[in-house]
Structures are given as structure tokens and as C-alpha cells.
Amino acid sequence: MAGDLDQFTVMRAYKRWAPVYDLVFGALFDQGRQAAVAAADRVGGRILEVGIGTGISLQRYSARNRIVGIDLSPEMLRKARRRVAELSLSNVEQLTVMDAEHLSFPDASFDAVVASHVISTVPHPPAALDECARMLRPGGELILINRVGAERGSRRIAEHLLQPIVRRLGWRTEFPWEHFAGWIAHRPDLRLVERRPVPPFGHFALLRFVKSAPPENPSRL
Ligand SMILES: C[S@@+](CC[C@H](N)C(=O)[O-])C[C@H]1O[C@@H](n2cnc3c(N)ncnc32)[C@H](O)[C@@H]1O
């Protein structure tokens, strides 16, 4: 996977997608996004949405929660800012151009982190996942909507064959569960608490990880 998608390709792709993104992917990914927002609202508080794109989910968050959004693409974010202004969304704290692999917020700044259709589009998914986890306070949740590719069979072959084409469009078709399993195996501070399919096509999943509290210092017991 390393080297198959680079930052330049992703930025170029989403610069092109920005004017038509909502039209093409708005309804298509809606159910997954709704599920992610509902999960984040249940945690509540300060929520970071990574790869927020055109801010298509913004109006769905409860007005009680404060939302911070980041994205690599200035063109996608411009759309998000326009949406915030047009809908007068006063719970949106900040929308900033930032790389998911190098988040500039302090550790434990958020109660929940959402990344919807993002992790399989970043050049180095484990680095982005680590950064998302770093953002969480103990007890906080990482909520992902992501493609989970086939493990075997004709769908896996099709995903492999499509990969060079979709790479130029800014995402991966080939993203099997083993990428998440390999990452979580090195994260004893995180627990997978939910994995369930979301539309479309049964190729996507909602994943929720909860961050545990750091172990008590034995010298203080
Ligand atoms: C498929 S779109 C998803 C947008 C939105 N979350 C949604 O649900 O429709 C992927 C988004 O991730 C952003 N992205 C890709 N790599 C990124 C990175 N390294 N850091 C921040 N954003 C990134 C893209 O610019 C794009 O806006």
C-alpha cells in the first residue's frame, strides 16, 4: 500500500472533485455519514471531523456539540465554509487546512473524532489513525466510516484491478480489514466496540474505537 497514493495526487483529485462532490457523493454516502454523526453526538462535547471535505455532515450534528473540521484540500474546505455561513452554523468552531497525518492540536483535545470515507484516501492510513487516536481524551471515541475491501474472491480481484484507476480519483478500492486489524494490534489503548456494515453496496463499515484511560500510577496507590 505504501506509496500508492501521495499527497499531491490526493490534493489534485479533490481540487477537481470539489465543485461536484456533493452532487456525486451526497446521497450515495448519506446513511453512513448519518450513522457516524449519531455516534459522535452520543459522545457529545467537542468533536473533530477529519477530512471534513465540503462539510456535508455539518448541519446534522447536534447544536449542543462543538465541531472542528480539517481537510487537506482548500477547495473542499471553501465549500464547507460557505455552508457554515449559509446555514449560520454557530456550533462550528473552526475549519482549517491540515494534514490528518500531522494534526496540530494538543493531545486529548477532543471527546470524539470522526473520519467519514477518509482513511482509505490518505497516503499513510496508520499515521492518520494514530493522529486521530492522539486527539482523543480517555473514554473518547474514534468513529470511522470506511471501505472494507474483500478478503478474497472475485470482488478482491476486481478491487485490485481497479486500484490504479481509482488512485487518480483520490481513493483506494483495495482496503481490506487487515489494514485496521494490523493497526489496532499495536494500540492497546484502543478497543474496537462496534463494526457494522453501512450502505452503499455492503462494501463500507461503521467502526467505533474507545480510548481507555491511562493505567493508574502504582506509586500513588
Ligand atoms: C472521499 S472525501 C470524504 C469527505 C467527507 N468526509 C464525506 O463524508 O463525504 C475524502 C476527503 O479526505 C480528504 N483528505 C485526504 N487525505 C487527507 C489528509 N491527509 N489530511 C486531511 N484530509 C485528507 C480529502 O481532501 C477529501 O476531502
PDBQT file of the ligand as one rigid body, heavy atoms in Angstrom, charges set to zero:
ROOT
HETATM    1  C1  LIG A 301     -13.979  10.919  -0.004  1.00  0.00    +0.000 C 
HETATM    2  S1  LIG A 301     -13.771  12.510   0.686  1.00  0.00    +0.000 S 
HETATM    3  C2  LIG A 301     -14.804  12.405   2.154  1.00  0.00    +0.000 C 
HETATM    4  C3  LIG A 301     -15.367  13.744   2.532  1.00  0.00    +0.000 C 
HETATM    5  C4  LIG A 301     -16.409  13.703   3.672  1.00  0.00    +0.000 C 
HETATM    6  N1  LIG A 301     -15.811  13.245   4.902  1.00  0.00    +0.000 N 
HETATM    7  C5  LIG A 301     -17.593  12.846   3.324  1.00  0.00    +0.000 C 
HETATM    8  O1  LIG A 301     -18.066  12.093   4.176  1.00  0.00    +0.000 OA
HETATM    9  O2  LIG A 301     -18.087  12.952   2.209  1.00  0.00    +0.000 OA
HETATM   10  C6  LIG A 301     -12.141  12.382   1.385  1.00  0.00    +0.000 C 
HETATM   11  C7  LIG A 301     -11.681  13.704   1.996  1.00  0.00    +0.000 C 
HETATM   12  O3  LIG A 301     -10.462  13.442   2.721  1.00  0.00    +0.000 OA
HETATM   13  C8  LIG A 301      -9.554  14.485   2.476  1.00  0.00    +0.000 C 
HETATM   14  N2  LIG A 301      -8.190  14.015   2.734  1.00  0.00    +0.000 N 
HETATM   15  C9  LIG A 301      -7.483  13.081   2.047  1.00  0.00    +0.000 A 
HETATM   16  N3  LIG A 301      -6.254  12.936   2.585  1.00  0.00    +0.000 NA
HETATM   17  C10 LIG A 301      -6.197  13.789   3.643  1.00  0.00    +0.000 A 
HETATM   18  C11 LIG A 301      -5.202  14.112   4.596  1.00  0.00    +0.000 A 
HETATM   19  N4  LIG A 301      -4.016  13.514   4.597  1.00  0.00    +0.000 N 
HETATM   20  N5  LIG A 301      -5.482  15.038   5.527  1.00  0.00    +0.000 NA
HETATM   21  C12 LIG A 301      -6.694  15.664   5.568  1.00  0.00    +0.000 A 
HETATM   22  N6  LIG A 301      -7.680  15.408   4.680  1.00  0.00    +0.000 NA
HETATM   23  C13 LIG A 301      -7.436  14.490   3.734  1.00  0.00    +0.000 A 
HETATM   24  C14 LIG A 301      -9.820  14.868   1.022  1.00  0.00    +0.000 C 
HETATM   25  O4  LIG A 301      -9.322  16.152   0.709  1.00  0.00    +0.000 OA
HETATM   26  C15 LIG A 301     -11.343  14.770   0.954  1.00  0.00    +0.000 C 
HETATM   27  O5  LIG A 301     -11.966  15.983   1.285  1.00  0.00    +0.000 OA
ENDROOT
TORSDOF 0
